Amino acid sequence: MSDFAKLIIGEREFELPIHQGTEGHRAIDISKLLAQTGHITLDDGYGNTGATESQITYVDGENGVLRYRGYAIEDLAQRCDFTETAYLLIYGELPTAEQLEEFRASIRTHTLLHEGMKQIFAGFPPDAHPMAILSSVVGALAIYSGDTIDARDPEQQQLAIYRMMAKMPTIAAFSYKQSIGQPFIYPENRLTYCQNFLQMMFAVPSERYEMDPDFVDALNLLLILHADHGQNCSTSAVRMVGSSTVNLFSSISAGICALWGALHGGANEACINMLDMIRADGGNLGKYIDRAKDPNDEFRLMGFGHRVYKNYDPRATIIKEVCHKLLAKQKKPDPIFQLAQELEEVALNDSYFVDRRLYPNVDFYSGIIYRAMGIPENMFTVLFALGRLPGWIAHWREMHLAPTMRIHRPRQLYTGSPKREFVPLIKR
Ligand code: ACO
C-alpha cells in the first residue's frame, strides 16, 4: 500500500504522507497542507480528525474494544485496582510491587487540603452543583500548590501529579459534605483510595461508619472503567488548555468543566433522571422511544449512542453485570434497573436505533450502581471525573513529553460578512 495519499486540487497534485497506527489504522498527514496548497481541512466536531498520536488508549468502536496501554479493559477491570490502573495509564507500564507501593505512598502524602481551602467551600451556596465546586476548587489548587505550577519542569510536574491524584477525592467528598451541611471528614491514609473516598463521603464524626466491601469493589471497578477513553471532549479540553503550558491543576479544571455537559459525563445524571421521569410517567417506554426518534423533539435517550462506539460499549457490558450482582443483595428488585433493561431491549429492536447503530454507553447503567451505593444524582458526574483523572493526567503528561508539542490552535473557514464600511452609532 502506498505511503502517500494523492490530493488533486484543480490542475495540481499533492502527495500527503500516511501514518500507520499499531493496530493498522491509517491517518493522512495534513500538517503541511496549508503551506503547500493554501487549503485547510474542515471537520465540524472533529469526527474525522486525529488531533495527535497517542500511546495511551486504544478504542475500536466498530468491534467494541477498549484497551489501556495494550491491556484489555476486561482484564484490568477484573485484576487491577484503580491506583494500579492510574499508574499504568500515566507511566505506560504496569507497576512492579515496589513501584506501586511508592506511587501509593506518594499519593497518600498529599491527601490533605490546605486548611485555607475550606473557606472556598464555605463561600459556595448550599445548592451549588458539586461539578461547579469541583472545577473551581481544583482550579484553586494552582494557588495553594504554587510550587508545582511550572508544567515544563519534570520535578514539579511529578509532584503536581501526586497532588492532583491525592486531593481530587478529598475535594470531591468535601463538595458533597458542603452541599448537605455536614462537617468535612478528613482523609485517613490507612485506607485505600476508594475506601478513603467512601469514608470521606459517608462517615460522620458522631457515628462509626461501616463500609460495605462490595461498594468499595464496585467503586474501584467503575473508576477503572472511566479512567481513559482517548481524545474525548474533556481529555481534548485538558490537552487544548494544557498546550499553552499552563499548570496541571488549571488544565484538569478545564477538563472537569467539559465533562459536566449532558452530552458527555453529565449523561449519567441525565440518564437516571430520564429513567425516573419515565417511571413517574407510568413507564410508557413507547412514548419515550417515539420522542427520542422525533427529529422535532429535543429529547434523546440518555446513555445511548456514542461518537466512537457503533457497537455495544464494552464498559456498559461490565457495568450491567455489576448491576446484577450488586442489586441482587437488595431485598426487592430495583424498578429503575428493570426499566433500564426493558428500555434497552426495546431500543435495540427498533430500526431507528439499529440503523444508526446506537447502543447503551458507559453512562446507561453506571447511575444505577451509584444510586445503590447511596451516592446522590448530582455526584454521579463527580465520580466520573474521579475516574477520568488518571486519563487526563496521562494525556497532559504525554503531550508535554512529546518533542513535537506546540500550542493547539485550530483554523476556521470564515463565513461571516465580507469587509464593510463602519456605520457610526447615530446612523444605525
Ligand atoms: N437518542 C436518540 N437519537 C440519537 C441518540 C440518542 N441518544 N444519539 C444519537 N442519535 C441520533 C441522532 O439524532 C442522529 O440522527 P440523524 O442521523 O437522524 O440526525 C444520529 O443518531 C447520529 O447522532 P449524532 O448526534 O450525529 O452523533 P454524535 O456522534 O454527534 O453524538 C452522542 C454522540 C453525543 C453521544 C449522542 O449519541 C448523544 O447525544 N447521546 C446521548 C447522550 C449520552 O449518552 N452521552 C454520553 C456519551 S458517552 C460519554 O461521553 C462518556
Residues whose N, C-alpha, C, O or C-beta is under 5 A from the ligand:
A	BS01	ACO	A262 L263 H264 G265 A267 A292 R300 L301 M302 G303 F304 G305 H306 R307 R356 N361 D363
